[in-house]
Amino acid sequence: MSEERAVYRRALVGVAVAMGVIATAGIGAGLIVGSTGAAVGAGVGAAAAAIAGIATPASMLLGAERPAATFGAVVTGIWLGKMVFLVAVVAVVSRIEGFHRGPFAWTMLAGIIASLAVDLWAVLSRRVPYVTPDSK
């Protein structure tokens, strides 16, 4: 496995672990502070953040070692799909009567920030060369 793929795999695993921790904390806090409805709101927020957060390193892993145009198309296409998905989730949730929007929003925000932090950590903690040694 190339060093580049190792970085993306590390980010993918890190984001999955972070999303599990955030889902557990958000649902637990929802149950303690609010009610079952607050826990459901936090769970939906964590699920939406997990899908969006895992999509980024997964798209990079999928596009790794492909030509630059293909890599860009894969990452951009999945990013666009992720944005449409998040807007659709927020639109659907906003129409549900009695849905606890606070736990949903805070858990989703925490998940998105955590996924960005894990992605940054994975990239900065590895040394991936920009050029291939011994190439012409």
Residue frames as qw, qx, qy, qz and C-alpha x, y, z in Angstrom:
[[0.000, 0.890, 0.456, 0.000, 0.00, 0.00, 0.00],
 [0.389, 0.528, -0.032, 0.754, 1.30, 3.43, -0.90],
 [0.244, -0.175, -0.470, 0.830, 1.91, 6.10, 1.72],
 [0.281, -0.094, -0.163, -0.941, -0.87, 8.19, 0.21],
 [0.641, -0.282, -0.598, -0.390, -3.41, 5.35, 0.56],
 [0.517, -0.225, -0.678, 0.472, -2.21, 4.76, 4.12],
 [0.002, 0.033, 0.245, -0.969, -3.02, 8.38, 4.99],
 [0.505, -0.144, -0.314, -0.791, -6.51, 8.11, 3.53],
 [0.670, -0.238, -0.701, -0.063, -7.14, 4.79, 5.26],
 [0.352, -0.146, -0.580, 0.720, -5.93, 6.26, 8.56],
 [0.222, -0.026, 0.056, -0.973, -8.32, 9.20, 8.10],
 [0.609, -0.188, -0.546, -0.544, -11.19, 6.85, 7.25],
 [0.612, -0.266, -0.707, 0.235, -10.68, 4.75, 10.37],
 [0.213, -0.091, -0.413, 0.881, -10.14, 7.85, 12.53],
 [0.362, -0.120, -0.143, -0.913, -13.34, 9.49, 11.30],
 [0.662, -0.255, -0.636, -0.304, -15.32, 6.28, 11.88],
 [0.512, -0.241, -0.650, 0.508, -14.04, 6.04, 15.46],
 [0.026, -0.035, -0.217, 0.975, -14.70, 9.74, 16.11],
 [0.484, -0.196, -0.362, -0.772, -18.24, 9.42, 14.77],
 [0.644, -0.294, -0.706, 0.003, -18.89, 6.46, 17.07],
 [0.353, -0.207, -0.514, 0.754, -17.69, 8.45, 20.07],
 [0.164, -0.017, -0.009, -0.986, -19.77, 11.49, 19.09],
 [0.567, -0.263, -0.567, -0.536, -22.87, 9.38, 18.48],
 [0.583, -0.316, -0.697, 0.274, -22.51, 7.72, 21.87],
 [0.223, -0.184, -0.364, 0.886, -21.91, 11.02, 23.65],
 [0.261, -0.091, -0.216, -0.936, -24.70, 12.84, 21.81],
 [0.607, -0.321, -0.622, -0.377, -27.29, 10.14, 22.37],
 [0.530, -0.296, -0.642, 0.468, -26.24, 9.77, 26.00],
 [0.078, -0.108, -0.216, 0.967, -26.45, 13.50, 26.58],
 [0.404, -0.202, -0.410, -0.792, -29.82, 13.58, 24.85],
 [0.623, -0.368, -0.686, -0.080, -31.13, 10.90, 27.19],
 [0.444, -0.285, -0.520, 0.672, -29.71, 12.56, 30.31],
 [0.026, -0.156, -0.090, 0.983, -30.63, 16.16, 29.55],
 [0.449, 0.062, -0.255, -0.854, -33.70, 15.81, 27.42],
 [0.793, 0.073, 0.421, -0.435, -35.74, 12.80, 26.55],
 [0.700, 0.120, 0.661, 0.242, -35.93, 9.97, 24.09],
 [0.484, 0.834, 0.257, 0.060, -36.79, 12.54, 21.41],
 [0.053, -0.923, 0.360, 0.123, -33.58, 14.46, 22.14],
 [0.570, -0.352, 0.711, 0.216, -31.61, 11.22, 21.89],
 [0.671, 0.481, 0.540, 0.161, -33.24, 10.47, 18.53],
 [0.277, 0.960, -0.011, -0.025, -32.37, 13.97, 17.31],
 [0.275, -0.759, 0.565, 0.168, -28.76, 13.49, 18.39],
 [0.685, -0.033, 0.705, 0.177, -28.67, 10.07, 16.73],
 [0.597, 0.713, 0.350, 0.109, -29.95, 11.45, 13.43],
 [0.077, 0.965, -0.243, -0.059, -27.40, 14.28, 13.62],
 [0.474, -0.545, 0.669, 0.176, -24.60, 11.82, 14.34],
 [0.723, 0.259, 0.619, 0.165, -25.68, 9.57, 11.46],
 [0.462, 0.874, 0.138, 0.056, -25.78, 12.49, 9.02],
 [0.108, -0.890, 0.436, 0.076, -22.36, 13.70, 10.19],
 [0.652, -0.287, 0.683, 0.164, -20.95, 10.18, 9.95],
 [0.711, 0.509, 0.456, 0.166, -22.13, 9.72, 6.37],
 [0.299, 0.948, -0.056, 0.093, -20.74, 13.12, 5.38],
 [0.324, -0.804, 0.496, 0.050, -17.52, 12.69, 7.34],
 [0.719, -0.143, 0.654, 0.186, -16.73, 9.21, 6.07],
 [0.677, 0.684, 0.271, 0.031, -17.46, 10.25, 2.47],
 [0.143, 0.936, -0.312, -0.082, -14.40, 12.50, 2.26],
 [0.288, -0.564, 0.763, 0.129, -11.61, 10.02, 3.10],
 [0.714, 0.212, 0.667, -0.011, -13.52, 7.27, 1.29],
 [0.583, 0.802, 0.111, -0.067, -13.60, 9.36, -1.90],
 [0.047, 0.848, -0.522, -0.082, -9.90, 10.11, -1.59],
 [0.536, -0.279, 0.796, 0.036, -9.12, 6.44, -1.02],
 [0.718, 0.476, 0.505, -0.053, -11.25, 5.57, -4.05],
 [0.481, 0.877, -0.024, -0.005, -9.51, 8.14, -6.23],
 [0.396, -0.735, 0.505, 0.218, -5.97, 7.51, -4.99],
 [0.444, -0.267, 0.750, 0.411, -3.43, 6.32, -7.54],
 [0.519, 0.638, 0.552, 0.139, -5.67, 7.34, -10.41],
 [0.381, 0.384, 0.196, 0.818, -4.92, 10.14, -12.88],
 [0.090, -0.161, -0.338, 0.923, -5.31, 13.64, -11.44],
 [0.389, -0.085, -0.292, -0.870, -8.45, 14.40, -13.47],
 [0.619, -0.273, -0.707, -0.208, -10.11, 11.18, -12.31],
 [0.402, -0.238, -0.629, 0.622, -9.12, 11.84, -8.71],
 [0.080, 0.072, 0.118, -0.987, -10.55, 15.35, -8.92],
 [0.506, -0.164, -0.484, -0.695, -13.77, 14.11, -10.50],
 [0.584, -0.292, -0.754, 0.079, -14.28, 11.42, -7.85],
 [0.295, -0.258, -0.516, 0.762, -13.59, 13.75, -4.91],
 [0.183, 0.039, -0.058, -0.981, -15.66, 16.60, -6.36],
 [0.527, -0.210, -0.619, -0.542, -18.57, 14.35, -7.27],
 [0.541, -0.363, -0.723, 0.231, -18.73, 12.77, -3.83],
 [0.160, -0.181, -0.342, 0.908, -18.35, 16.18, -2.18],
 [0.335, -0.082, -0.270, -0.899, -21.28, 17.51, -4.22],
 [0.598, -0.284, -0.704, -0.257, -23.35, 14.43, -3.31],
 [0.428, -0.270, -0.640, 0.578, -22.47, 14.96, 0.34],
 [0.052, 0.079, 0.139, -0.986, -23.66, 18.57, 0.23],
 [0.509, -0.173, -0.470, -0.700, -26.95, 17.58, -1.44],
 [0.587, -0.277, -0.755, 0.092, -27.41, 14.85, 1.18],
 [0.271, -0.225, -0.521, 0.777, -26.84, 17.25, 4.10],
 [0.254, 0.003, -0.076, -0.964, -29.23, 19.86, 2.67],
 [0.585, -0.206, -0.624, -0.475, -31.85, 17.15, 2.12],
 [0.495, -0.278, -0.742, 0.357, -31.47, 15.85, 5.68],
 [0.073, -0.187, -0.342, 0.918, -31.85, 19.34, 7.13],
 [0.385, -0.056, -0.317, -0.865, -34.87, 20.02, 4.88],
 [0.600, -0.263, -0.722, -0.224, -36.59, 16.78, 5.92],
 [0.426, -0.268, -0.660, 0.559, -35.81, 17.24, 9.62],
 [0.036, 0.041, 0.155, -0.986, -37.05, 20.82, 9.62],
 [0.513, -0.158, -0.397, -0.744, -40.51, 19.62, 8.52],
 [0.544, -0.240, -0.800, 0.082, -40.91, 16.98, 11.24],
 [0.428, -0.692, -0.025, -0.580, -43.21, 18.23, 13.98],
 [0.782, -0.595, 0.114, -0.148, -41.79, 17.74, 17.46],
 [0.862, 0.229, -0.197, 0.408, -38.29, 16.82, 16.25],
 [0.515, -0.786, 0.025, 0.341, -35.59, 17.99, 18.66],
 [0.587, 0.765, -0.049, 0.260, -33.52, 20.26, 16.44],
 [0.234, -0.881, 0.389, -0.132, -31.03, 21.37, 19.12],
 [0.716, -0.372, 0.583, 0.099, -29.48, 17.96, 19.80],
 [0.795, 0.478, 0.320, 0.191, -29.57, 17.23, 16.06],
 [0.344, 0.907, -0.110, 0.217, -27.72, 20.44, 15.17],
 [0.333, -0.807, 0.478, -0.090, -25.15, 20.25, 17.97],
 [0.804, -0.175, 0.555, 0.118, -24.33, 16.61, 17.33],
 [0.734, 0.589, 0.239, 0.237, -24.08, 17.14, 13.58],
 [0.137, 0.944, -0.238, 0.184, -21.85, 20.20, 14.11],
 [0.548, -0.632, 0.548, -0.008, -19.62, 18.28, 16.51],
 [0.858, 0.114, 0.475, 0.157, -19.35, 15.42, 14.01],
 [0.586, 0.772, 0.075, 0.235, -18.43, 17.69, 11.13],
 [0.091, -0.903, 0.392, -0.152, -15.79, 19.51, 13.19],
 [0.717, -0.410, 0.563, 0.029, -14.39, 16.19, 14.42],
 [0.848, 0.352, 0.340, 0.201, -14.17, 14.79, 10.89],
 [0.371, 0.888, -0.135, 0.236, -12.30, 17.89, 9.73],
 [0.364, -0.782, 0.492, -0.121, -9.93, 17.62, 12.70],
 [0.834, -0.147, 0.524, 0.091, -9.27, 13.92, 12.05],
 [0.736, 0.618, 0.165, 0.220, -8.67, 14.55, 8.33],
 [0.123, 0.922, -0.293, 0.224, -6.21, 17.32, 9.17],
 [0.591, -0.598, 0.537, -0.068, -4.46, 15.16, 11.78],
 [0.898, 0.122, 0.404, 0.127, -4.13, 12.24, 9.37],
 [0.618, 0.732, 0.025, 0.285, -2.59, 14.38, 6.65],
 [0.012, -0.896, 0.347, -0.276, -0.26, 16.39, 8.90],
 [0.693, -0.533, 0.479, -0.080, 0.99, 13.38, 10.85],
 [0.865, 0.134, 0.407, 0.262, 2.33, 11.59, 7.74],
 [0.078, -0.647, 0.420, 0.632, 4.97, 12.53, 5.25],
 [0.727, 0.466, 0.500, 0.074, 3.67, 11.96, 1.75],
 [0.342, -0.299, 0.384, 0.804, 6.07, 13.05, -1.00],
 [0.455, 0.668, 0.105, -0.580, 4.75, 15.26, -3.78],
 [0.538, 0.593, -0.522, -0.293, 6.97, 13.54, -6.32],
 [0.994, -0.088, 0.059, 0.000, 7.93, 9.93, -6.81],
 [0.351, -0.705, 0.545, 0.286, 11.62, 9.35, -6.16],
 [0.403, -0.187, 0.785, 0.431, 13.59, 8.08, -9.16],
 [0.515, 0.662, 0.544, -0.031, 10.93, 9.29, -11.61],
 [0.417, 0.063, 0.351, 0.836, 11.76, 11.21, -14.75]]
